[in-house]
């Protein structure tokens, strides 16, 4: 009987080892599986770098999701989208919108108000005048600018009650300053609910970091050198897990005329490219919409007011001025490193 019991225990031990080894191999395979995807949406480059089970399948799902966000909600250029429907109703009665868009518009309004209009999603009339994102940008004359500015005011978007909004005559919404952050936030939500999946999502100048890096090291995010070639970094930010990062800079979309740079970050108060002394602002936030909206607002406001706004929203920030001096918030002291000698950290 003792021999038989010993054999039973031995068989059980072997079975347990097999189960443990199989489980470890399964977890290891899930962790090591990685997939990169590059595509385009929202008039910019979209990149996914995912780890985990069925990473390729999840990348395809994310690409489908961002196309739905653009086509159904965010784009003013696509006639059937929620934003396009609102624009088409300007001067008329209220329009019932989807609950998601209602939530985004409510949050955007808070940042518009707190930035005193440095962020303003009704900037479309002056953006169309400059046409900076096209092949034929131009400097509009003063008469054109003055007329367009009369139609730019975030307070022209009125909440009729519930989920109904009404736009005053001539008001047009353009979510270009917030849409990429919204997309990152929505896709990150999808990814967080995916089994054994982590990674980074990049939509233009906005990035979502989801979960932990499989090897336990921090995620390393490069900050673009605003006076260098595309992909050339001036510093590196170390991120442990979940957050959103957005950068606004005068190097992203611009044209030169008479040796002067005209960039796409317009000051809604003047109708002209913002002249705040800054050339790049990076915001790190708990929310994708906030990171995108605040990077634009802080760029327009300049260093002092921009720093105060970032702190109000509990966001971290990296400000780079035209003299290549870098100012960062206190929370980044241990996680941000300048790697380009042309830039100097202001203590």
N, C-alpha and C positions, 0 to 999 in steps of 0.2 A: 504493500500500500504506500509506503514512503516513496518508493521509486516512481510509482504512478503519479503521485502528487507532485514530485519534483519535475517530471516530464510535463505535467500540465502547466506548472509555473514557468518552465523554460519556454514552452510554446507561447504562453501569454506575453512573456518578455520580448520574444522575437517579434510577435505581432505588434506590440507597443512601439518597438524601435522602428518597424516598417512604417507604421502610421505617422510617427514623429518625423521621420526622414521625408516621407511623401509630403507632409504638410509644409516642412521647411522648404522643400524644392518648389512647391506650389507658390508659397509666399515669395520666395526668391525670384521666381519667374515673373510673378506679377510686378514686383518692385523693379526688376531690371528692364521690363518691357517699356520701350520708349518710342515715341513717334513725333516727327516734325512735319508740320504742314504750313505751306505758304500760299496765300490766295489774295483776293482783293474784294473789298466791300466798302461802302460808305466813302468812295472816292479815295481810298488809301490802301496801304498794304496791311494784310492781316496775317499774323503768325501764331501758331500754336506749338508749344513744346511740352508734350505730356508724358508722364510716367504712369504705368499701371496697366491693369487688365483691359484688353481691347482698346488700347490707346488710339489706334487708327480709326476704329469705329466711332469713338467719342469725338475725335477731331472732325469727322464728317458731320456729326450731329451739331457740333458747335458752329460749323460753317453754314449749315442750314438755318440755325437759329439766328445768326447775325443777318442773314439775307431777309428773314422774316421781319426782324426788328426794323431794318431799313425800309423795306417795301410796305409794311403794314402800319408803321408808327412814325419813324423819325425823319424821313426825307420829304422836304418841301417840293422836290422835283418830281416825285412819283404821285400822280393825280389821285390814286386811291388811298394814299396813306392818311393817317389821322391828322398829321400836321398840315398836309395839303388841303384836307377838308376844312380845317379851321381857317386857313388863309383864304380859301375861296369864299368863305362866309363873311369876310371882313365888311363891316358896315351894315350887316344884317342882324338877324336874331341869334340867340344862343345856339351852340352846337354841343350835343352830348358826346363826350369822349370816353374812351376806354379808361378803366380804373387805374391802369398802369400809367398812362399818360397824365392823368389827373395828379397822381402822386409825384411824378417828375416835375410837372409845372408848378406844383405847390413848393417843392424844395428849391427849384430854380428861383422862384419869386423871393424866397428868403435871402438868397445870396445876392440877388439883384438889389434888394432893399439895403442889405448890410454893406454892400460895396458902393452905395450911392450911385448906382447905375453904371459902374465900371464894367459890370457884366450886364448885357442887355440882349435878349434873344429876339428883339424886334429890329435888330441892326440890318436886316435884309435890304432895305432900300438903299443904304449907303454902300453895302457890300457889292450890290449889283452895279453901282456906278463905277467903283474901282475895278471890278471884274478881275481881281488879282489871280484867281485860280484858273483863268482861261489862258489861251494863247495870245490874247490881245488886251492886256491890262492897260489902264490909262489913268492919268491924273485928272479928275473932274474939275470943272471950274467952280468958282464960289457960288454962283447962282444955283447950279445943280445941287451942290452940297446943302445949301440953305433950305432948298425945297424938300430934299430928302430927309433932312434932320427934323423937319416938322412932323414927320411920320414915324419917328423913332422915339419910343418911350415905353418902357416895360409896364407902366401903369395903364397902357392902352389895352392890356389883356384883362378882361373883367370876368370874374367868377359870378355866374348868374345864380348859382346854388346847386348843390349836389355835384354832378359831374359835367355840368354845362358851362361852357366858356363863350364869351362874346368878344370879338375884336372890333375896335373902333375903325372907322373908315380909313383906308390906306395902310393899316397895320399889317405887317407880314412877319411871320415867325421863321427864324432860321436857327436850328439846334446845332450848328456846326461847332460851337464852343463847348458843348456838353455831350453831344451824341456819342462820341467814341468812349467817353467814360461810362455813360449809361450802358453801352454795349458790353464793355468789360465787366461791369457789375452783374449784368444779366447772365452772361456766359459763365462767370465765376460761380454764380449760384447753381447753375446746372452742373458744373464740374464738382462742386463740393458734395453734391448728392450722388455722385457716381462712385461705385465701389472701387476701393484701392486706386484712386486716381489723384494725381497732383500735377502741378506744372505751371507754366506761364502762358498768358494770353496777351498778345500785343495787337492793338488796333491803332495804327498811326502812332501818335505821340502818347498814347495811354497804354498802361500795362497793368494786368492783374496777376498777382502772385497767389497761388492757391495751394494750401497745404505745405508740408515739409519736403525738402529735397530728400530723395531716397537714401543718400549716403550720410545724411545728418549734418552736412555742411550748409552754411547760409547760401541763399540765392545771391548771385553777383549781378547787379544791374549797372550797366555803363551809362553815364550821363554824357550826352552828345556834346562835343566841342562846338560851340555856336559859331566859331570862326575857323572850323576845320572841315575836312571832307566828310561826307556822309558815312557814319559808322566809326568815325574817329572820336574817342572819348576824352573828356578832360578830368573825369573822376569816376570812382566806383562806389556804389552803395551796396552794403551787405544787408540782406533782408532774411529774417528767419522763417516767417510764414505769412499767412493771409494779410494782404494789403493791396492798395491801388496806388499807382504812380502815374502822374501826367506831367508833361513838359510843354510849355508854350515858349516859342522863341522867334526872333525876327529873321531867322535863317530858313525857316520851314518853307514858306511860300512868299516870294517877293519879286520885285523887278527893279531894275536900275534905270534912272533917267537923270541926265546931267550930273552924274556921279553921286546921286542920292538914292538911298535904299528906301523903297516903299514896300512895307511888309503887310501881311494879311491881318494882323491883330489890330483891329480898328478901335479907337476910343469913341464910344457911342455919344460922348458929350461934345466932341469936336467934329466928328465925321472923318477924321484923318487917322493914319497909322499912329498908334500910341508912341509918344515921346516921353518916356518916364525915366530914361537913363539906364534901363535894364535891357539886356539882350536875350536873357533866358530865365525862366522861372520853372522850377520843378516842385510839385506838391505831392506829398505822401499822405494818404488818408485811409480811413476805415471804409470809405464809400467811393465808388468809382465816379459817380456824378459829381461829388464834391471835389475830387482831385482835379477833374477836367475843368469844372467851372471856376474853381479858385485859382488855377494856374493862369487862366485868362484874366480874371479880375485883378489878381495881384500884379501881373505884368503891366496892366493899364495903370494901376494905382501908384506903382513905384515901390521902392524898398520899405520905407517907414510905414506907410499905410497898408502896404501889402503884408508886411510882417504881422501887423496888428490883426488884419483880417484872418490870416492863416491861424493865428493863435486863438481867435474867437471860435473857430471851427475845429479846434484841437488837432490841427494838421501840422505835419513837419514840412519844412520848405528849404529849398536851395535857390538863392538869388545870385545871378551873375550880372554885373553891371558892364557898361561899355568900356571900362578900364580893366576888365578881366579880374576884378576883385569879387570874391565869393563870400557871401554871408549865409550862414545856416542857422536853423533853429537849434535850441539846446539839446533836443532829443536825438539829434544826428551826430553829436560830437564823437561818439564811439563807433559809428557805423558808416561814415562817409570819409573817403580818402581822395585827395586830389592827386592825379597821376600825370598831369601835364604841367611842366615848369612855368608855362606862360601865365598860369593862374595863381592867385595868392588868396589864402584864406584870411578874412578879416576877423580878428579875435575880439 
